[in-house]
Amino acid sequence: MNTNKKIIIIALSTLAIGLLLGWLIFGGSSSESKMDDEHQHTTEIAGETVWTCSMHPQIRQSEPGDCPICGMDLIPLEDDQDEVLDPMAVSMSPTAMQLADIRTATVGTMDPVKTVRLNGKVQEDERLVSSQSSHIPGRIERLNVNFTGEYVRRGQVIAYIYSPDLVTAQEELFEAQKIKDTQPQLFKSARAKLKNWKLSDGQIDKILESGTPSDEFPITADISGYVLSKNVNVGDYIKRGEPIYEIANLSRVWVLFDVYESDMPWINKGDQVRFTVQSLPGQTFESKISFLDPVINPKTRVAKARVEVPNKDNQLKPEMFASGTVEATLPKKSNNVIVPKTAVMWTGKRSVVYVKNTSGSGVSFMMRDVTLGPGLGDSFIVESGLEEGEEIAVNGTFSIDAAAQLVGKPSMMNPEGGPAMTGHNHGGMEMSASSSTSTPGKKAEVKSVSINQKAKDALKPLYEEYLNFKDALVADNLAEAQSAANELKAKLDAVNMSIFTGASHNAWMDHSSDLKNALQHVQHLKDIEAVRKAFQQVSEGMIDLTKAFNPLEKTLYVQFCPMADNNKGANWLSTEEEIRNPYFGEAMLTCGEVKSTIK
């Protein structure tokens, strides 16, 4: 009995110990495993990749795809917790750089050569143009050259003239011939009188041999060349010295190039010009500037640069259009470096580049302000802000700037850094383009809003730069158009939005945002057609701005070209009723009509 009790006690004790050990081992492991699972799950959620658009940083999605605004491929949003070389720099992975097409180059120095583009026309050499006049007064009996453009040779008979005075002079010569032996001096005087009318000795001898006065006398060409104008007709009476034809020798011609005021410092007498003519494809002509106008035309704001060219086989004809370039070498300074234009971004008076830094933690880019010198075609001289040997982004700079805005780092539009702006904020309420309630494809009607005089005065400089923008496109000047667009954007950025209150504040934010978007990329466009496309958007923004606030006291004309924008038509503003088309320039200067007026 005692033995059985001992066995039972030992068995119970063993069971209790086993249960305790099992709880300690398996229960603790289950809890720890659960905690590990929760931790792992939390880490996976925290590490989820966010995809965004390099041009529209407000777009954020959990999976890759296309931007719903512009259609660009989305790129992964970089984790800002990675260690970077500088806390104000923005880091980018190799994948992000590849997707954004970011390319870099090392800053270097070179001889600063500015390419100046010139447009001009072929003109006759003024020194080889002569007026073919009659040395005899009388009536035109016959014209052997009857139209302009005809070629004449020196000594060729070009007209016949009847002159009563010359008939009388011949009769005097015959009478003087009769008393030649006794009065030789009288005979010489009568003969000299005919020579004063440009008759040759041979002609005078023929008159003496014939013995009878001639009614018609030939007029011969003094030079060889092409007839530029015919000034008389058969039967006209002319005076001595009155021009009959204007004749030009085109064996050598001038090409007169327009030099705009902004390009005057880079063009000098003796500069080599390479030019082409549209009607002679494949041929390139070269010559030096032989003369540069000392004054500027007050209406066109250009000076003429003259180039003299031998005209072999009369290939170059007056009034042909020519396009030329001058490679102007500027003085080289030891501290000047040259960067591509694609590397520079502008905002108002600031110019910035992104400098690449490579460290053990990866690649990062740091924004830096630079001072620009003259433009050299596709590049700029940097006066200060960069050193030779530094590596900068030369393509994809806007993508880098967008990434900097996303993570609150210093950027072009926000040099101090801070939270990314994804819309206009009114007391915590975000507004963006996607929240518009207007019907797709239909432009919402612009409502007129009352503003005070201070706000009107702040808006007036915008119209001055806009009209400069328009006039540059009318003149087909790409550089001036981009400069005016840059000034317009600077004036737009300088407007203090606090002067707009109430309903005008919301209207100003909407209209100014549209204008800024239209002007954002004008400086980076490569050809004038792309700038004209941007000008169309700018014009629509300025028209809406005018309809909303009407800050000017003068009348503005809304003008319309039906052939612009691939025959869809486009508007623009002008202070003059006369049409000067900015969408086609000289090609169709007066194409368009006044669509409406804003008084």
C-alpha positions as CSV (number, residue, x, y, z in Angstrom):
1,M,0.0,0.0,0.0
2,N,2.7,2.4,1.0
3,T,4.6,1.4,-2.1
4,N,1.6,2.2,-4.4
5,K,1.2,5.7,-2.8
6,K,4.8,6.4,-3.5
7,I,4.5,5.4,-7.1
8,I,1.4,7.6,-7.6
9,I,3.1,10.6,-5.9
10,I,6.1,10.2,-8.2
11,A,4.0,9.9,-11.3
12,L,2.0,13.1,-10.4
13,S,5.1,15.0,-9.7
14,T,6.6,13.9,-13.0
15,L,3.5,15.0,-14.9
16,A,3.4,18.4,-13.2
17,I,7.1,19.0,-13.9
18,G,6.5,18.0,-17.6
19,L,3.5,20.3,-18.0
20,L,5.5,23.2,-16.5
21,L,8.5,22.6,-18.8
22,G,6.2,22.3,-21.9
23,W,4.5,25.6,-21.1
24,L,7.8,27.3,-20.6
25,I,9.3,25.9,-23.8
26,F,6.4,26.0,-26.3
27,G,4.4,28.8,-24.9
28,G,7.3,31.2,-24.8
29,S,8.4,30.2,-28.3
30,S,4.9,30.8,-29.7
31,S,4.7,34.2,-28.2
32,E,8.2,35.1,-29.4
33,S,7.3,33.7,-32.8
34,K,4.2,35.9,-32.9
35,M,6.2,39.0,-32.0
36,D,8.7,38.2,-34.7
37,D,5.9,37.8,-37.2
38,E,4.4,41.1,-36.2
39,H,7.8,42.8,-36.4
40,Q,8.5,41.3,-39.8
41,H,5.0,42.3,-41.1
42,T,5.5,45.9,-39.8
43,T,8.9,46.1,-41.5
44,E,7.4,44.9,-44.8
45,I,4.7,47.6,-44.7
46,A,7.2,50.3,-43.7
47,G,9.5,49.2,-46.6
48,E,6.8,49.3,-49.3
49,T,8.1,51.1,-52.5
50,V,6.3,54.4,-53.4
51,W,6.3,55.4,-57.1
52,T,6.1,59.0,-58.3
53,C,6.4,61.2,-61.4
54,S,9.6,63.2,-61.8
55,M,7.7,66.1,-63.3
56,H,4.6,65.9,-61.1
57,P,5.8,65.0,-57.6
58,Q,2.3,65.1,-56.2
59,I,1.6,61.8,-57.8
60,R,2.3,58.9,-55.5
61,Q,1.3,55.3,-56.2
62,S,2.1,51.9,-54.6
63,E,3.0,50.3,-57.9
64,P,4.8,51.3,-61.1
65,G,3.0,52.6,-64.2
66,D,2.4,55.8,-66.1
67,C,1.8,59.3,-64.7
68,P,-1.9,60.1,-65.0
69,I,-1.1,63.7,-65.9
70,C,1.8,63.6,-68.5
71,G,2.1,59.9,-69.2
72,M,5.8,59.6,-68.2
73,D,7.1,56.4,-66.5
74,L,6.8,56.6,-62.8
75,I,10.1,56.3,-60.8
76,P,10.6,54.9,-57.3
77,L,10.6,57.5,-54.5
78,E,13.9,57.4,-52.7
79,D,14.1,56.7,-49.0
80,D,15.4,59.9,-47.4
81,Q,16.9,58.0,-44.4
82,D,19.9,56.9,-46.4
83,E,23.1,58.5,-45.4
84,V,24.2,61.2,-47.9
85,L,27.3,63.3,-48.2
86,D,25.5,66.5,-47.3
87,P,22.2,66.8,-45.5
88,M,20.9,69.3,-48.1
89,A,21.8,67.0,-51.0
90,V,19.3,64.7,-52.7
91,S,20.4,61.1,-53.2
92,M,19.4,59.0,-56.2
93,S,19.9,55.4,-56.9
94,P,21.3,54.2,-60.3
95,T,17.8,52.9,-61.2
96,A,16.2,56.3,-60.6
97,M,19.0,58.0,-62.5
98,Q,18.4,55.7,-65.5
99,L,14.7,56.1,-65.5
100,A,15.0,59.9,-65.3
101,D,17.6,59.9,-68.1
102,I,20.1,61.8,-65.9
103,R,23.5,62.4,-67.5
104,T,26.5,64.2,-66.0
105,A,29.6,65.8,-67.4
106,T,32.8,67.2,-65.9
107,V,33.1,71.0,-66.0
108,G,36.0,72.3,-68.1
109,T,37.4,75.4,-69.7
110,M,37.8,76.1,-73.4
111,D,38.1,79.0,-75.7
112,P,34.8,80.9,-75.4
113,V,33.3,81.0,-78.9
114,K,29.8,82.4,-79.4
115,T,27.9,81.4,-82.4
116,V,25.8,84.3,-83.7
117,R,23.1,83.5,-86.2
118,L,22.3,86.1,-88.9
119,N,19.6,86.5,-91.5
120,G,19.9,88.7,-94.5
121,K,19.3,89.3,-98.2
122,V,21.4,89.4,-101.4
123,Q,21.6,92.9,-102.8
124,E,23.3,94.4,-105.8
125,D,26.7,96.1,-105.2
126,E,25.8,99.8,-105.1
127,R,29.2,100.6,-106.6
128,L,28.4,98.6,-109.7
129,V,25.0,100.1,-110.3
130,S,24.8,102.9,-113.0
131,S,22.1,105.1,-114.5
132,Q,22.2,104.9,-118.3
133,S,21.2,108.4,-119.3
134,S,20.8,110.2,-122.6
135,H,23.4,112.8,-123.5
136,I,21.1,114.3,-126.1
137,P,17.8,116.0,-125.4
138,G,14.9,114.9,-127.7
139,R,12.2,112.2,-128.3
140,I,12.7,108.5,-127.9
141,E,12.1,106.9,-131.3
142,R,13.1,103.3,-130.6
143,L,14.0,101.2,-127.6
144,N,16.1,98.1,-128.2
145,V,15.9,97.0,-124.6
146,N,12.2,96.7,-123.7
147,F,12.0,95.0,-120.3
148,T,13.8,94.8,-117.0
149,G,16.2,91.9,-116.3
150,E,17.6,92.0,-119.9
151,Y,21.4,91.8,-120.2
152,V,23.2,94.5,-122.1
153,R,26.9,94.8,-123.1
154,R,29.0,97.9,-123.0
155,G,28.8,99.7,-126.4
156,Q,25.5,98.0,-127.3
157,V,22.9,100.3,-128.9
158,I,20.0,100.4,-126.5
159,A,17.8,103.2,-127.9
160,Y,17.4,105.7,-130.7
161,I,16.6,109.4,-130.1
162,Y,15.4,112.2,-132.4
163,S,16.9,115.6,-131.4
164,P,16.2,118.9,-133.2
165,D,19.2,120.4,-131.4
166,L,21.4,117.7,-132.8
167,V,20.1,118.2,-136.4
168,T,20.9,121.9,-136.1
169,A,24.4,121.1,-134.8
170,Q,25.0,118.9,-137.8
171,E,24.0,121.6,-140.2
172,E,26.4,124.0,-138.5
173,L,29.1,121.3,-138.9
174,F,28.5,121.1,-142.7
175,E,28.7,124.9,-143.0
176,A,31.9,125.0,-141.0
177,Q,33.3,122.2,-143.2
178,K,32.9,124.5,-146.3
179,I,35.2,127.2,-144.8
180,K,37.5,124.7,-143.1
181,D,40.5,126.0,-144.9
182,T,40.0,129.6,-144.1
183,Q,38.3,129.1,-140.7
184,P,39.8,125.9,-139.2
185,Q,39.0,127.0,-135.7
186,L,35.3,127.3,-136.5
187,F,35.3,123.8,-137.9
188,K,36.9,122.4,-134.7
189,S,34.3,124.2,-132.5
190,A,31.4,122.7,-134.5
191,R,33.0,119.2,-134.3
192,A,33.6,119.7,-130.5
193,K,29.9,120.6,-130.0
194,L,28.9,117.2,-131.3
195,K,31.5,115.5,-129.1
196,N,30.0,117.2,-126.1
197,W,26.8,115.2,-126.8
198,K,28.9,112.0,-126.5
199,L,29.2,111.4,-130.2
200,S,32.4,109.5,-131.1
201,D,34.9,110.6,-133.7
202,G,33.7,107.7,-135.9
203,Q,30.1,108.9,-135.7
204,I,31.1,112.4,-136.6
205,D,33.2,111.2,-139.5
206,K,30.2,109.2,-140.9
207,I,28.0,112.3,-140.6
208,L,30.6,114.3,-142.7
209,E,30.9,111.5,-145.2
210,S,27.1,111.3,-145.7
211,G,26.7,115.0,-146.2
212,T,23.2,115.0,-144.8
213,P,21.9,115.5,-141.2
214,S,20.8,112.3,-139.4
215,D,17.4,112.4,-137.7
216,E,18.0,109.5,-135.3
217,F,21.0,109.0,-133.1
218,P,21.8,105.8,-131.2
219,I,22.3,105.7,-127.5
220,T,24.9,103.1,-126.5
221,A,25.4,101.3,-123.1
222,D,28.2,102.7,-120.9
223,I,28.5,99.5,-118.9
224,S,27.6,95.8,-119.1
225,G,25.0,94.4,-116.8
226,Y,21.4,93.6,-116.1
227,V,18.6,96.2,-116.5
228,L,17.1,96.8,-113.1
229,S,14.5,99.4,-114.2
230,K,13.3,101.0,-117.5
231,N,12.3,104.6,-116.9
232,V,11.0,105.7,-120.4
233,N,8.8,104.5,-123.2
234,V,8.8,105.1,-126.9
235,G,7.6,108.7,-127.7
236,D,8.7,110.2,-124.4
237,Y,10.6,113.5,-124.5
238,I,13.7,113.5,-122.3
239,K,16.2,116.0,-121.2
240,R,19.9,115.8,-121.4
241,G,21.2,113.6,-118.6
242,E,17.8,112.1,-117.8
243,P,18.2,108.4,-117.0
244,I,16.7,105.9,-119.4
245,Y,17.7,102.6,-117.7
246,E,19.3,101.6,-114.4
247,I,21.9,98.9,-115.1
248,A,23.7,96.7,-112.5
249,N,26.8,94.6,-112.9
250,L,26.0,91.5,-110.9
251,S,29.5,89.9,-111.2
252,R,29.9,90.8,-107.5
253,V,27.1,91.3,-105.0
254,W,26.5,92.2,-101.4
255,V,24.8,90.2,-98.7
256,L,23.3,92.5,-96.1
257,F,22.7,90.7,-92.8
258,D,20.6,92.0,-90.0
259,V,22.5,92.3,-86.7
260,Y,20.2,92.7,-83.7
261,E,21.1,95.2,-81.0
262,S,21.8,92.4,-78.5
263,D,24.3,90.8,-80.9
264,M,26.2,94.0,-81.7
265,P,29.0,93.5,-79.1
266,W,30.0,90.2,-80.8
267,I,30.0,91.3,-84.4
268,N,33.0,93.2,-85.8
269,K,34.4,94.2,-89.2
270,G,36.5,91.5,-90.6
271,D,34.6,88.6,-89.0
272,Q,34.3,85.5,-91.2
273,V,30.7,84.7,-92.1
274,R,29.5,81.3,-93.4
275,F,26.1,81.4,-95.1
276,T,23.7,79.4,-97.2
277,V,21.0,80.3,-99.6
278,Q,17.8,78.3,-99.6
279,S,17.5,78.2,-103.4
280,L,21.1,76.7,-103.6
281,P,21.0,73.6,-101.4
282,G,24.2,72.0,-100.6
283,Q,26.3,75.1,-101.2
284,T,28.1,77.1,-98.5
285,F,29.5,80.5,-99.1
286,E,32.2,82.3,-97.0
287,S,33.3,85.9,-96.8
288,K,34.3,88.6,-94.4
289,I,32.3,91.5,-93.1
290,S,33.5,94.5,-95.0
291,F,31.3,97.1,-93.4
292,L,29.1,97.4,-90.3
293,D,26.5,100.1,-90.0
294,P,27.5,102.7,-87.4
295,V,23.9,103.4,-86.5
296,I,20.9,101.2,-85.7
297,N,17.6,101.4,-87.5
298,P,15.2,103.0,-85.0
299,K,12.2,101.0,-86.3
300,T,13.7,97.5,-86.7
301,R,16.4,97.9,-84.1
302,V,18.9,96.2,-86.3
303,A,22.2,97.3,-88.0
304,K,23.4,96.0,-91.4
305,A,26.5,93.9,-91.8
306,R,27.8,93.9,-95.4
307,V,29.5,90.9,-96.9
308,E,30.9,91.1,-100.5
309,V,30.8,87.9,-102.5
310,P,32.0,87.1,-106.1
311,N,28.9,86.0,-108.1
312,K,30.1,83.2,-110.3
313,D,27.6,82.4,-113.1
314,N,25.1,84.8,-111.5
315,Q,24.0,82.2,-108.9
316,L,23.2,84.8,-106.3
317,K,20.3,87.0,-107.3
318,P,19.1,90.2,-105.5
319,E,16.4,89.7,-102.9
320,M,17.4,86.0,-102.2
321,F,17.3,85.2,-98.5
322,A,20.5,84.1,-96.8
323,S,21.2,82.5,-93.4
324,G,24.6,82.8,-91.9
325,T,26.7,82.3,-88.7
326,V,29.6,84.1,-87.2
327,E,31.9,82.4,-84.7
328,A,32.8,85.2,-82.3
329,T,35.7,84.5,-80.1
330,L,35.4,86.2,-76.7
331,P,38.2,87.2,-74.4
332,K,39.2,84.2,-72.2
333,K,39.5,84.5,-68.5
334,S,41.3,82.0,-66.3
335,N,38.4,81.4,-63.9
336,N,35.7,81.0,-66.6
337,V,34.2,77.6,-67.2
338,I,31.7,76.6,-69.9
339,V,28.6,74.4,-69.3
340,P,25.8,73.2,-71.6
341,K,22.5,75.2,-71.5
342,T,20.7,72.0,-70.6
343,A,22.6,71.9,-67.3
344,V,21.2,75.3,-66.1
345,M,17.8,76.1,-64.7
346,W,16.4,79.6,-64.3
347,T,14.0,81.1,-61.8
348,G,13.6,84.8,-61.8
349,K,17.1,86.2,-61.3
350,R,18.6,83.0,-60.1
351,S,20.5,80.4,-62.2
352,V,21.2,77.0,-60.6
353,V,23.0,73.8,-61.5
354,Y,23.1,70.4,-59.7
355,V,26.6,69.2,-58.7
356,K,27.2,65.5,-58.4
357,N,28.8,64.0,-55.3
358,T,29.8,60.3,-55.0
359,S,30.4,58.8,-51.5
360,G,30.4,55.3,-50.0
361,S,26.6,55.6,-49.5
362,G,25.9,56.3,-53.2
363,V,25.3,59.2,-55.5
364,S,23.8,62.6,-54.5
365,F,23.2,65.9,-56.1
366,M,23.6,69.3,-54.5
367,M,21.9,72.5,-55.9
368,R,24.3,75.4,-56.4
369,D,23.7,79.0,-57.6
370,V,25.8,80.2,-60.4
371,T,26.4,83.5,-62.2
372,L,26.1,83.2,-65.9
373,G,28.1,85.2,-68.5
374,P,27.3,85.4,-72.3
375,G,25.5,82.6,-74.0
376,L,27.6,80.6,-76.6
377,G,24.9,78.9,-78.7
378,D,24.3,75.7,-76.8
379,S,26.4,76.6,-73.8
380,F,27.0,79.3,-71.2
381,I,30.1,80.9,-69.7
382,V,29.8,80.6,-65.9
383,E,31.4,83.6,-64.3
384,S,31.3,82.2,-60.7
385,G,29.8,79.3,-58.8
386,L,31.6,76.4,-60.4
387,E,35.2,75.2,-60.5
388,E,37.0,73.3,-63.3
389,G,36.8,69.5,-62.7
390,E,33.5,69.4,-60.8
391,E,30.8,67.1,-62.2
392,I,27.3,68.4,-62.9
393,A,24.1,67.1,-64.3
394,V,23.7,68.1,-67.9
395,N,20.4,66.2,-68.6
396,G,17.5,65.4,-66.4
397,T,18.0,68.4,-64.1
398,F,14.2,68.9,-63.7
399,S,13.9,65.3,-62.5
400,I,16.6,65.9,-59.8
401,D,14.8,69.1,-58.8
402,A,11.5,67.3,-58.5
403,A,13.1,64.7,-56.3
404,A,14.5,67.4,-54.1
405,Q,11.1,69.0,-53.7
406,L,9.6,65.7,-52.7
407,V,11.9,65.2,-49.8
408,G,11.9,68.9,-48.7
409,K,15.5,69.6,-49.8
410,P,16.5,73.0,-51.4
411,S,15.2,73.2,-55.0
412,M,14.9,75.7,-57.8
413,M,11.5,77.0,-56.6
414,N,12.2,76.5,-52.9
415,P,15.8,77.4,-52.2
416,E,15.4,77.1,-48.5
417,G,13.9,73.6,-48.6
418,G,10.8,72.5,-46.7
419,P,7.7,70.3,-47.3
420,A,6.8,69.7,-51.0
421,M,4.0,71.8,-52.3
422,T,1.4,69.7,-54.1
423,G,-1.2,72.4,-54.6
424,H,-2.4,75.8,-53.4
425,N,-3.2,75.6,-49.7
426,H,-6.0,77.4,-48.1
427,G,-6.1,76.7,-44.4
428,G,-5.2,73.0,-44.8
429,M,-7.3,72.3,-47.9
430,E,-5.3,71.1,-50.8
431,M,-6.2,72.1,-54.3
432,S,-4.7,70.7,-57.5
433,A,-5.4,70.6,-61.2
434,S,-7.3,67.3,-60.8
435,S,-9.9,68.9,-58.5
436,S,-11.2,71.2,-61.2
437,T,-14.9,70.8,-61.9
438,S,-14.8,72.2,-65.4
439,T,-16.0,69.9,-68.2
440,P,-13.1,68.1,-70.0
441,G,-12.3,69.6,-73.4
442,K,-14.3,72.8,-72.7
443,K,-12.7,75.9,-71.4
444,A,-14.4,77.3,-68.3
445,E,-15.8,80.9,-68.6
446,V,-13.5,83.5,-67.0
447,K,-15.3,85.6,-64.4
448,S,-14.5,89.3,-64.0
449,V,-13.1,90.1,-60.5
450,S,-12.6,93.5,-59.0
451,I,-9.1,94.4,-57.8
452,N,-7.6,97.6,-56.2
453,Q,-5.2,100.0,-58.0
454,K,-2.2,98.5,-56.2
455,A,-2.9,95.1,-57.7
456,K,-3.5,96.6,-61.2
457,D,-0.1,98.4,-61.0
458,A,1.6,95.1,-60.0
459,L,0.1,93.4,-63.1
460,K,1.1,96.1,-65.7
461,P,4.8,95.0,-66.1
462,L,3.5,91.6,-67.2
463,Y,2.0,93.1,-70.3
464,E,5.2,94.9,-71.2
465,E,7.2,91.7,-71.2
466,Y,4.4,89.7,-72.9
467,L,4.3,92.2,-75.8
468,N,8.1,92.0,-76.1
469,F,7.7,88.2,-76.3
470,K,5.2,88.7,-79.1
471,D,7.3,91.2,-81.0
472,A,10.3,88.9,-80.9
473,L,8.3,86.1,-82.5
474,V,7.0,88.5,-85.1
475,A,10.6,89.3,-85.9
476,D,11.5,85.5,-86.0
477,N,14.1,86.1,-83.3
478,L,14.4,82.9,-81.1
479,A,17.0,84.4,-78.6
480,E,15.0,87.6,-78.0
481,A,11.8,85.5,-77.6
482,Q,13.3,83.3,-74.9
483,S,14.8,86.3,-73.2
484,A,11.4,88.1,-73.1
485,A,9.7,84.9,-71.8
486,N,12.3,84.7,-69.0
487,E,11.7,88.3,-68.1
488,L,7.9,87.7,-68.1
489,K,8.4,84.7,-65.7
490,A,10.6,86.9,-63.5
491,K,8.0,89.6,-63.4
492,L,5.3,87.0,-62.7
493,D,7.3,85.6,-59.8
494,A,7.8,89.1,-58.4
495,V,4.1,89.8,-58.0
496,N,3.1,89.8,-54.3
497,M,0.0,87.6,-54.0
498,S,-0.9,89.2,-50.7
499,I,-2.2,92.3,-52.6
500,F,-5.0,90.1,-53.9
501,T,-7.8,89.6,-51.4
502,G,-11.1,87.7,-51.3
503,A,-12.3,86.3,-54.6
504,S,-9.4,87.9,-56.5
505,H,-6.9,85.9,-54.5
506,N,-8.2,82.5,-55.7
507,A,-8.5,83.9,-59.3
508,W,-4.9,85.2,-59.2
509,M,-3.5,81.8,-57.9
510,D,-5.3,80.0,-60.7
511,H,-4.3,82.3,-63.5
512,S,-0.7,82.8,-62.3
513,S,-0.3,79.0,-62.0
514,D,-1.3,78.5,-65.6
515,L,1.2,81.2,-66.8
516,K,4.0,79.7,-64.8
517,N,3.4,76.3,-66.2
518,A,3.3,77.7,-69.8
519,L,6.6,79.6,-69.2
520,Q,8.5,76.9,-67.3
521,H,10.3,75.3,-70.2
522,V,10.6,78.1,-72.8
523,Q,14.3,78.6,-72.0
524,H,15.1,75.0,-72.8
525,L,13.3,74.7,-76.1
526,K,15.6,74.2,-79.1
527,D,13.6,75.9,-82.0
528,I,11.3,78.8,-82.6
529,E,8.3,76.6,-83.5
530,A,8.4,75.0,-80.0
531,V,8.6,78.5,-78.5
532,R,5.6,79.6,-80.5
533,K,3.7,76.6,-79.2
534,A,4.5,77.7,-75.6
535,F,3.5,81.3,-76.6
536,Q,0.1,80.0,-77.5
537,Q,-0.4,78.8,-73.9
538,V,1.0,82.0,-72.5
539,S,-1.4,84.0,-74.7
540,E,-4.4,82.1,-73.5
541,G,-3.2,82.7,-69.9
542,M,-2.8,86.4,-70.5
543,I,-6.2,86.7,-72.2
544,D,-7.8,85.0,-69.2
545,L,-5.8,87.2,-66.8
546,T,-7.0,90.3,-68.7
547,K,-10.6,89.2,-68.7
548,A,-10.5,88.5,-65.0
549,F,-8.7,91.7,-63.8
550,N,-8.5,94.1,-66.8
551,P,-5.7,96.1,-65.2
552,L,-4.8,98.3,-68.2
553,E,-6.4,101.6,-69.1
554,K,-5.8,101.1,-72.8
555,T,-7.7,98.9,-75.3
556,L,-6.4,95.4,-75.9
557,Y,-7.2,93.5,-79.1
558,V,-7.6,89.7,-79.0
559,Q,-6.3,88.6,-82.4
560,F,-6.7,85.2,-84.1
561,C,-4.8,83.3,-86.7
562,P,-6.8,80.4,-88.2
563,M,-3.7,78.6,-89.5
564,A,-1.8,78.4,-86.3
565,D,-1.6,75.2,-84.2
566,N,-2.0,72.9,-87.3
567,N,-5.0,74.9,-88.6
568,K,-6.8,74.7,-85.3
569,G,-6.2,78.4,-84.8
570,A,-4.6,80.4,-81.9
571,N,-5.1,83.8,-80.2
572,W,-2.8,86.5,-79.0
573,L,-3.0,89.9,-77.4
574,S,-2.0,93.2,-79.0
575,T,-2.2,96.9,-78.2
576,E,-2.6,97.7,-81.9
577,E,-5.4,96.7,-84.3
578,E,-2.9,96.1,-87.1
579,I,-2.1,92.4,-87.5
580,R,1.5,91.3,-86.9
581,N,1.4,87.5,-86.6
582,P,3.7,86.0,-84.0
583,Y,2.9,82.4,-85.0
584,F,4.4,82.7,-88.5
585,G,6.5,85.9,-88.4
586,E,7.7,87.2,-91.7
587,A,6.3,84.1,-93.6
588,M,2.7,85.3,-93.0
589,L,3.1,88.6,-91.2
590,T,-0.5,89.9,-91.8
591,C,-2.4,86.6,-91.5
592,G,-5.2,86.9,-88.9
593,E,-8.0,89.0,-87.7
594,V,-9.2,90.9,-84.6
595,K,-11.4,88.5,-82.8
596,S,-12.6,90.8,-79.9
597,T,-11.5,93.8,-77.9
598,I,-11.0,94.2,-74.2
599,K,-11.5,97.8,-73.1
